[in-house]
Amino acid sequence: MKYKAIITDFDGTLYYQAPVRVLMALWLVIYYLVHPLRLRELLVIKNYRRLQEQRFMSGSRNFYHLQLREAALKAHADININTEEIIKLWMIKRPLRFIILFRRRKLLEKLKFCQKAGTKIIIYSDNPVKEKICAINFTPDYAFWSCDEIIHCMKPDSQGLINIIHFLGLNKSEVLYIGDRYDKDGLCAQGAGIDYLDVKNF
């Protein structure tokens, strides 16, 4: 193993994202059919996901809260709606029960093996990962997400990845980045000047 550190994305990389998305979509439809008076919350979620893909205000120190505010404004949501709580509930807490079922066991076992051999394992995601990490039964050496103090940007902006490498005192030639989307993870690794592996080729 020539790499002294492996940095890996989380969503779509450490678990199979497609079945989780299907199950969550079904849950959302059923939930809001039963609670039609809260249907505007569904629009808030949809807006937030779109803003994330557009990297709305990425690079601003408080871009996460700017995304939440914009998602609510676009949905004409009631001021009493707790946008952040809605997003955390449907994008972090409730998917946990499915993430554990669809985790990539082969990759996780390989990462554990590398970790025991002395390779640092770092998780870097555009989304909060603390609770999700608990769901896959794996403890990385470090975990970062886009709103951490040393990041403040979203992929494919490579500055966050560069900051992680510098923060941990790593040599770029000894770091491998594993992800599931070239348009985000691959370009991020390329911009940072480190090797990239698509999880589908693992």
C-alpha positions as CSV (number, residue, x, y, z in Angstrom):
1,M,0.0,0.0,0.0
2,K,1.8,3.1,-1.2
3,Y,-0.8,5.5,0.4
4,K,-0.4,6.7,3.9
5,A,-3.8,8.2,3.9
6,I,-7.2,7.5,2.2
7,I,-9.8,10.3,2.0
8,T,-13.2,9.0,1.2
9,D,-16.5,10.6,0.4
10,F,-19.5,9.3,2.4
11,D,-22.9,9.5,0.5
12,G,-22.9,7.1,-2.4
13,T,-19.4,5.9,-1.6
14,L,-19.5,4.2,1.8
15,Y,-23.1,3.0,1.1
16,Y,-25.2,2.3,-2.0
17,Q,-27.2,5.5,-2.4
18,A,-29.7,4.4,-5.0
19,P,-31.8,2.0,-2.8
20,V,-31.6,4.4,0.1
21,R,-33.0,7.2,-2.1
22,V,-35.8,5.1,-3.4
23,L,-36.9,4.0,0.1
24,M,-36.6,7.6,1.4
25,A,-38.7,8.9,-1.5
26,L,-41.4,6.4,-0.7
27,W,-41.4,7.4,2.9
28,L,-41.6,11.0,2.0
29,V,-44.6,10.4,-0.3
30,I,-46.5,8.3,2.3
31,Y,-45.7,10.7,5.2
32,Y,-46.9,13.8,3.4
33,L,-50.0,12.1,2.0
34,V,-50.9,11.4,5.6
35,H,-49.9,14.9,6.7
36,P,-51.1,17.1,3.8
37,L,-51.1,20.3,5.9
38,R,-47.3,20.0,6.1
39,L,-46.8,19.5,2.4
40,R,-44.8,22.7,2.1
41,E,-42.1,21.0,4.0
42,L,-41.6,18.7,1.1
43,L,-41.0,21.7,-1.1
44,V,-38.4,23.0,1.4
45,I,-36.5,19.7,1.1
46,K,-36.7,19.7,-2.7
47,N,-35.4,23.3,-2.8
48,Y,-32.6,22.6,-0.4
49,R,-31.4,19.6,-2.5
50,R,-31.4,21.7,-5.6
51,L,-29.5,24.5,-4.0
52,Q,-26.9,22.0,-2.8
53,E,-26.4,20.7,-6.3
54,Q,-26.0,24.3,-7.5
55,R,-23.5,24.9,-4.6
56,F,-25.5,27.9,-3.6
57,M,-23.3,30.5,-1.9
58,S,-20.5,27.9,-1.5
59,G,-17.4,29.6,-0.2
60,S,-19.3,31.9,2.2
61,R,-18.6,31.1,5.8
62,N,-22.3,30.6,6.6
63,F,-23.4,29.1,3.2
64,Y,-25.2,26.2,5.0
65,H,-27.6,28.6,6.7
66,L,-27.9,30.7,3.5
67,Q,-29.0,27.5,1.7
68,L,-31.6,26.7,4.5
69,R,-32.9,30.3,4.3
70,E,-33.2,30.3,0.5
71,A,-34.9,26.9,0.5
72,A,-37.6,28.2,2.9
73,L,-38.0,31.5,0.9
74,K,-38.4,29.6,-2.4
75,A,-41.1,27.4,-0.8
76,H,-42.9,30.5,0.8
77,A,-42.6,28.5,4.0
78,D,-44.2,29.7,7.2
79,I,-41.8,31.5,9.4
80,N,-42.6,29.0,12.2
81,I,-41.2,26.1,10.2
82,N,-37.8,25.0,11.5
83,T,-36.1,24.5,8.2
84,E,-32.9,23.1,9.7
85,E,-34.7,20.5,11.7
86,I,-36.7,19.4,8.6
87,I,-33.5,18.9,6.6
88,K,-31.7,17.1,9.5
89,L,-34.7,14.8,10.0
90,W,-35.1,13.7,6.3
91,M,-31.5,13.9,5.1
92,I,-29.6,12.7,8.1
93,K,-31.7,11.0,10.9
94,R,-34.3,9.0,9.0
95,P,-32.0,7.6,6.3
96,L,-29.8,6.0,9.0
97,R,-32.0,2.9,9.2
98,F,-31.4,2.3,5.5
99,I,-27.7,3.3,5.3
100,I,-26.8,0.5,7.7
101,L,-28.6,-2.0,5.4
102,F,-26.9,-0.8,2.2
103,R,-23.4,0.0,3.4
104,R,-20.5,-1.1,1.1
105,R,-19.2,-4.0,3.3
106,K,-16.3,-4.9,1.0
107,L,-15.0,-1.3,0.9
108,L,-15.4,-0.8,4.7
109,E,-13.6,-4.1,5.4
110,K,-10.7,-2.9,3.1
111,L,-10.6,0.4,4.9
112,K,-10.5,-1.3,8.3
113,F,-7.6,-3.5,7.1
114,C,-5.7,-0.5,5.8
115,Q,-6.4,1.4,9.0
116,K,-4.9,-1.5,11.1
117,A,-1.9,-1.4,8.8
118,G,-1.3,2.2,9.7
119,T,-3.1,4.1,6.9
120,K,-5.0,7.1,8.1
121,I,-8.7,7.0,7.0
122,I,-10.4,10.3,6.6
123,I,-14.1,10.9,5.6
124,Y,-14.9,14.1,3.8
125,S,-18.5,14.9,2.8
126,D,-20.6,17.8,1.7
127,N,-23.1,16.8,4.4
128,P,-22.9,16.3,8.1
129,V,-21.4,12.8,8.8
130,K,-21.2,12.3,12.5
131,E,-24.5,10.4,12.9
132,K,-24.1,8.6,9.6
133,I,-20.6,7.3,10.6
134,C,-22.2,5.6,13.6
135,A,-24.6,3.8,11.3
136,I,-21.9,2.1,9.2
137,N,-20.0,0.6,12.2
138,F,-16.7,2.2,11.3
139,T,-14.6,4.8,13.0
140,P,-12.3,6.8,10.8
141,D,-9.3,8.7,12.1
142,Y,-10.8,12.0,11.0
143,A,-14.1,13.2,9.6
144,F,-14.9,16.5,8.0
145,W,-17.9,18.1,6.2
146,S,-18.2,21.2,4.1
147,C,-19.1,23.6,6.9
148,D,-16.2,22.7,9.2
149,E,-13.9,25.5,10.1
150,I,-11.1,24.4,7.8
151,I,-13.4,23.8,4.8
152,H,-16.2,26.3,4.1
153,C,-16.8,25.2,0.5
154,M,-18.5,22.4,-1.4
155,K,-17.0,19.9,-3.9
156,P,-15.8,20.1,-6.6
157,D,-14.0,23.1,-5.1
158,S,-10.7,21.5,-4.2
159,Q,-9.8,24.1,-1.5
160,G,-11.4,22.0,1.2
161,L,-9.5,18.9,0.3
162,I,-6.3,20.9,0.1
163,N,-7.0,22.4,3.5
164,I,-7.5,18.9,5.0
165,I,-4.2,17.7,3.5
166,H,-2.3,20.6,4.9
167,F,-4.1,20.4,8.3
168,L,-3.1,16.8,8.7
169,G,0.4,17.3,7.4
170,L,0.0,14.9,4.5
171,N,2.1,14.5,1.3
172,K,-0.2,14.7,-1.8
173,S,1.7,11.8,-3.4
174,E,0.7,9.6,-0.5
175,V,-3.0,10.4,-0.5
176,L,-5.8,8.5,-2.3
177,Y,-9.3,10.0,-2.7
178,I,-12.2,7.6,-3.1
179,G,-15.6,8.9,-4.4
180,D,-18.6,8.0,-6.4
181,R,-19.1,11.1,-8.7
182,Y,-16.4,12.3,-11.0
183,D,-18.1,15.7,-11.4
184,K,-17.7,16.3,-7.7
185,D,-15.2,13.9,-6.1
186,G,-13.0,13.3,-9.2
187,L,-12.7,17.0,-10.0
188,C,-12.0,17.8,-6.4
189,A,-9.2,15.3,-6.2
190,Q,-7.8,16.5,-9.5
191,G,-7.8,20.1,-8.4
192,A,-6.0,19.1,-5.2
193,G,-3.4,17.1,-7.1
194,I,-4.0,13.7,-5.6
195,D,-4.9,10.3,-6.9
196,Y,-8.6,9.4,-7.4
197,L,-10.4,6.1,-7.4
198,D,-14.1,5.8,-8.4
199,V,-15.8,3.4,-5.9
200,K,-17.4,1.6,-8.8
201,N,-14.0,0.5,-9.9
202,F,-13.0,-0.7,-6.4
